[in-house]
């Protein structure tokens, strides 16, 4: 049998797809719509298992290789979609030297960590959720709230913690937010309700625990429980979503991805590299879309403290403190007041359709940033 490098977590996705579509083995707990009730360790959304099932038509080794190739290809696509959003929302700044340097340098750092998600861990659910989150940004930039809602719903169906990005839908044009919220809710309900209605034990899967790593930010906060505290999963959502809402209220909507992932890293008991990919996507989004003068410092700093430091230092306590303070600094900086001359327009203050926004006699939806940035 071919022994492929990486793919550390791929067996979870292959096993989950088998249980969902073929049921449990003889004498084992049933799968199908009882999947999450009987196998709570599979903290993976059903859409991810659908994608894994498509790949499972190949021999096991070929399926893993195909999954790694697909996920690796999503990395550049994430950067392309993000750059497209920059061209739509900040056309005057998109081709400046500062923007190009930031996109190149920060994009390289992100790509290195993305390879860990795609190849070493082969974490399909995280790859799909982050890719779909960027599609939410792109759809909102294009003035397509329904598409944004569908992408957000699919992200939650791929990885439940993606619900922390829901505040992004509030950046749709005023009066059109329901066109984002309703599709998102419908897509989430379509994927998860069958499991809940079939087996209410599905809801207990949120209580699944893992080891609280010695170098986690959770430990650095003083939470010494050896396993995930019972309040932890809900706290990640209850912290990340309000932080995203606060960012929008402060006209820093570009930081919603960063803040959502920061809440996860702050309270998660584990310290896997694939978590860092989401944080670097958040810093990159903030630098390209939110900063008046783009610089890759936040992405590079996070890359050094969360990706390189664990390879150079051995003290779990020190690494936990580094992780904690990296997150605190990122959250504080992205929520800090912006100077009046460099603050981008609030995403909730949209340019209403008018004569110059009409085409063929029909009003066109305003883009995410309605007005251009005031520089």
N, C-alpha and C positions, 0 to 999 in steps of 0.2 A: 504493500500500500504506500502511495506517495506521501511523504512526510513534508508538509508545507511549513515554511516559517511563519510565525505569527499566528493569527487566528485564535488568540487565547480564549476569547469568549464566544466564538462562533457556535460552539456546541449548544449554547442556550437557545439560539435562534433556530437551529436545526431541530432540536428536541421540541421546542415550543410549537413549531409548525407541524411536526408529526402529531403531537398531542391534540392540537386544534382540529386538524383535518382528518386524522386517522383514528383518533381516540387513544385511550391508554392501553398498555399491554395487558395481557391476560393476568388477572390477579392484582393488578395495580389500580389506583384510583382512576376514574374515568376522566377523559379530556373533553374535547368539544366545548360546549358552552359552560361546562363546569371547570374549565381550565384554571382560572384564577382562584377559584375557591379551593381546588384540590392541590394546586401547585403555586402557592403564593410567592415562591422565590423567583418566579418569572415576572419580574417587574417591567414588562415590555408590552407595548400596545399591540392590538390586533392587526393594525395596518402593517406593522413591521413583520408580523408572522405571515401575512399574505405575500409580501415581497420575498420573504425567505422560502415560502412554498413554491413560488415561481422558480427560484434557483434550485430547489430540491429535485427538479426533474433531471438534473445532472448527477453524475456519481458524486459521492460525498466530498472527495478531494477537489474535484472540478467545481463543485458548488461553492466551496469555501474560497477558492481562487477567484471565481467570478464575482463573488460578493466583495472581496478585497479590491478587485479592479473597479467595480462599480462605485464603491465608496471612495476610492482614491480619486476617481474622475469627478466626484461631487465637489471636492475641495476647490479646484480651479473654477468650477461653475458658481460656487458661493462667491468667490472674488469677482467674477464677471458680473453677477447680478448686483452685487454691492456697488461696483463701479458704475453700472448702468443707472442705479438710483442716484448716485452722485451727479451724473450728467443731467438727469432730469431736475433734481432739486437745487443743484448749485452749478448751473452751466457756466457762469462766469469764472468759477474757481476750479472747475473740473480739470483743466489742462495746465494749471499753474505748476511751476517746478516743485513747490512745496507739496502739492497734492500728489504729483507723480512719485516723488521720493517717498512720501508716507505710504502710498499704496504698494510700492515695490518692497521697501524694507519691512514694513509691518506684515505685508502679504507673505513674504518669505518666512518670517517667524511663525505666522499662522500655519503655513503649509507644512512646516516641520512637525508641529504638534498634530496637525490633521493626519499625517501619516501614521501616528500612533493610534488614532481612532480607527482609521481605515484598515491598516495592515496588522499592527501588533495585536490590538484588542479585537479588531473586526466588530466594533459595536455598531451594528446596523441601526438600532433605534436612535442613538444619539446623532449619527450622521444624517438620518432622515429628518429628525426634528430640527436640527440647526439649519439644514438646507431649506426646509419649508419656512422657517422663521425669516430667513432672508427673502424668500419669495413674498412673504407678507409685506415686508418693507417695499419691495419692488412694486407690488400690486397697489399699495397705498400711494406710492409716488406716481403711478400711472392714473390715479383717480379711479381705481377699480375696487371698491369696497367689498363687493360680493366675492370676488376672487380672493381678496385678502382674508375674508372670513373662512372661506373653504380651506385655504392653505393653513390657517391657524388651527382649524378643526382637525385637519389631517396630521398636523404636528402633534397635537394632543393625543391623537389616535396611534401615533407612532411611539411616543414617549410621554406618559402622563404629566411629568413635571413641566412640559412646554406650556401648560395652562398659565404659567407665571408670565407669559408674554401677552396675555389677553389685553392689558391696558393699551397695547398698540392700536387696537381697533378704535379707540377713542380719537385717534388722529385722523380718522376719515372725515370728509367734509361734513360740516354741521348740516343736519337734516338728512344725511345719508348713512349715519352710523348704524341705523337698524339694518341696512342692507349688508353690513359687515357682521353684526352680532347674530342675526337670525341664521344665516348659513353656517356660522361657526358652531352655534348651539345644535343645529340640526345634524351636522356632520359628526360631532362628538356623541350625540345621543344615538345616532344610527350605529355607531361602532360599539358603544359600551352598554347600552340598555339591554340588548339581548342577553348578555352575560349576567347582568344584575337581576333581570326578571326571571331568568332560568334558575339562578342560584344566588340567594342573597348573601351567601358566604363570600361572594366576590368582593363585597365591601370590606371584608376583614383582611384582604390582601394588603391594604395600606399599612397594616400593623407589622408587616414582615421586617425583621431586624437583621442587621449585619454588624460586623465587628467595628468598634470605635477605634480607629487607628491611632497609635501614639502621636503621630505627627499631624493630626487633623486640627483644623481651626476650632472645631467643637471642643477638643481637649484643651486647647489654648484658652478658650473661654471659661474653663473651669468645670466642664461637664465630664466627669470621670467615669460615667457608666461604661461598662465593658462592651455593651451592645447599644444599638440605636435606642435612644429614649423614646417612650411611647408618644410623646408630643412632637417629635422631630419632623416627621414628614409634613404634617399640617403646618408647622411653624415656617417651613421653607416657603410654602405658598402664601401664608399670611404675612410674611415679611416681604417677599419679592413683589407681590402684586401691589401693595400700597407704595412701595418704593417706586415702582413704575408709574403709578398714578401721580405721585408727588413730582416725579421728573416731568411729566406732561404738564402739570399745573405750573411748574417753574419754567416752562417752555424749553425743556431739555429732553424732548421726546426721543432724541437720537441715542439716549443712554438707557432706554428700556431694556434692550437685550443685555447690556452690561450689568444692570442692576438685578435683573432676574437671575442670571447665572451667578452673580456675586452672592445672592441670598442662599443659593444652593451650596456653594463652596463654603460659605461661612458656617452653615449648620449641618452639613453632611458629615457623617462619621468616617467616610473613606476619602482617599487622596489620589485617585487614579488620574493618569495623564489625560484621559479622554474628557475629564471635567474641564481641564485647562483649555482645550480647544474651544469650548463655548465661551470661556472668559475672553480669550484672545479675539474671537469674533465680535464680542461686545466692545472691547477696546478699539478694535479696528473700525467698527461702525461709528463709535463716538468720535474718533479722530477724523474720519473722512467726512462725516455728515454734521458733526456738532461743533468742531473747533474752527474759530475764525481763521487761524493760521495753523494748518495741519502740521503736526509733528508726530513721529512714530514712537515717542517716548513712553507712553502708557503701555503700548503693546510690547515694546522691547523690555521694559521694566518687569512686566508680568511674566514674560518669557523667561527672564533670568531668575526671578524669585520662585516661580512655580514649576518650571520645567528643568532648568539647569541646576538650581540649588540642591534639589534632592539627589542629584548625581554627583555632587561635590561635597556635601555635608552629611554627617552621620547621626547627629544629635536629633532625635525626634522632637524634643522640647523646643529646640531652636527653630527647626523647620515649621513646627506648629505656630510659633510666634511670627515667623516670616509670612506664613500663609495668612494668618489673621490680619496683620497690619497691611499687607498688600491689598486685601479686600477692603479694609476700612479706608485706606487712602483713596482707592479707586471710587468707592461710593461717595466719599466726601467731596472729591474733586469734581465728579460728574453732577453733583447737586449744588455745588457752590454757585453763588450769584454770578451771572455773566455781566461784563461791562456793557453799557447801553449801546456802544458802537459795534459790538461784535455779537450781540444776541440775535439768533435767528428768530423769525416770527413764530409765534405760538401755533402749534398744529391745530388748535381748536378754533383759530381765527382764520377762516377760509375766505378766499375771494369768491364771491357769489357769481354764478354764471351771468354774463352780460353780453352785450353785442360783440365784444372782441373775443368771447369764448363760444360763439355760435358757429356752427358749421352746418350748411344745408338747412338753415332755419331752425336747428335744434340746439338747445343749450348743451355745452360740454361740461363734464364734471371737472371741478377744480382739482389741482394736484395737491399732494400732501403739504407742501410748503406754501400754498396759495400765493404769497408774495415772495419776492426775492429777499435774500438776506440784506439787512442794512449794514453796510460796512463803513 
